[in-house]
Amino acid sequence: MSSNSSHIIESLEIVAENAGDITERVFSNYHRLCPDSARLMDHMDNYMLGRMMDQVLLLLMEDGEAELSSYLEFETKSHESYGVEPYMYENLFDAVVSTVRDAAGSAWTDEFQSAWNGRIETLLNRISRAHELLHQTAG
């Protein structure tokens, strides 16, 4: 397990103990940051939001990079068909990390912030590449 993953998991464990399920807060923050996404998601029920949150958290905690590119290529293509734009992913990750940071409170550390920043940067770079590949093959 990488240092980033262990710090992300540790921060999520703290949040689970202190705040419980943060799904509703994450999506509330996300919709505030990204009203366009809120419009795209207005048909989603709590079950679907929970599934989406599970997938996002798994991506953030995952160490294995081998499957990541193909998974993100598939998800980027799938989400684009719903009207998802690349900037919406950054807003989602911002909403997740800010919610986790707020819920962790004084337990939040510089190591946590660095781990989250590094992982989010990796994911956004991979999503950007997947988006570019999608448009190269479509064009």
N, C-alpha and C positions, 0 to 999 in steps of 0.2 A: 504494500500500500504506500502510495507516495505521501510526502509531507502535506501537499495541498489537500489530498483526499482526507487524510486523518484530521486536519484542522477543520475542514468543512463538516465532516461527520461529527466531530466534537462540538462544534458550534450548534449544529442541529439537535444534538442530544440535550444541550443546555436549554435550547428553546423549547423542546418537547417537554422537558421537566417544568420549565417556568411558565410556558404559555399554551401548551397543548397544540391543537391543530390550528395552524396559521393560514390555512387555505383561503378562507374568506377575507382575511386582512391583505394577503398577497394580491388577490384579484381586485379588491377595492383600490389598493394603491396602484395597481397596473392600469385599471380603467381611468383613474385620475390622471396618470402620466400619459396615457395613450387612448384618448376618446375614440379614435378610429377602431382600435381593437375592441373596445366595449361594444360598439355597433356590430362588429362581426360576431361577437360572442353572445349577443342578447338572447339567442335561442338555447343556450347551454344550461342544463340543470346542474344541481350540486354534484350528482354522480359524475357527470362528464368533467366538471371542473376539478373534482378530486382525482380523476384519472390523469388529467393533464398535469396537475401538480405533482403527482407521483412520478410521471415521466421526466418532468423538469428536474426534480430532486435527484432522480437516478442519474441523469446526465451530469449533474453537478458533482455527484459523489463518485462516479465511475472512474476507475483507473485505466481500464483497457482502452487504448487508442486505436487498436487494430480495426474494431468494428465501428468505431465512431463515425468515420467519414461516410461509409455506405449507409448507416442509419440516418445521418443528417441529410444526405442526399435524398433519401426516400421521404423523410419528414418535410424537408423544404419543398419538394415537389408537391407533396400532398397538401401542405398548408397553403401553398401559392394558389391552388385551385379554389380555395375559400376566400382568396383576396388578401392573404397575409403578405405584408411587405417586410423587407429585411430589417428596417428600423424597429419594427414591433418586437423582434426578439431581444434587442438591447433594452428596450423599455421593460420587457418582462423580467429579464435578469436583474435590472435595476430595482424593480419592485420586490423581487424575492430577497435580494441581499439587504435592502433597506429595512424590510420587514423583519428579517432574521436579526439584523444588527439591533434594531429597536427592541425586539423581544428578548435578546440576550442581555441588554442593559449593560451594567458595569462589568459583566463577565466577558464582553467583547474585547478582543485583543488585536494588536497590530498584526500578529501572525494570522489570525482569522481573516482580517481584511486583505492581507497579502495573498492568502490562499484563494479567497473568493475572487479577487481581481484577476489572478493568474488563470484560474479555471474559466472564468467568464470570457476573458480575452481569447483563450484557446477555442472555446465554443463559438464565439462570434466570428473568429477567423475561419473556422471550418464551415459555418453556415454561409458566410460570404462566398467561400470557394464553391460550395454546393449550389448556391444561387447563380454564380457565374457559369458553372458547368451546365446548369439547366437551360440557361439562355444561349449558350454556345450551341448546344444540340438542337434547341428549338429554332434558332435563327438560321 
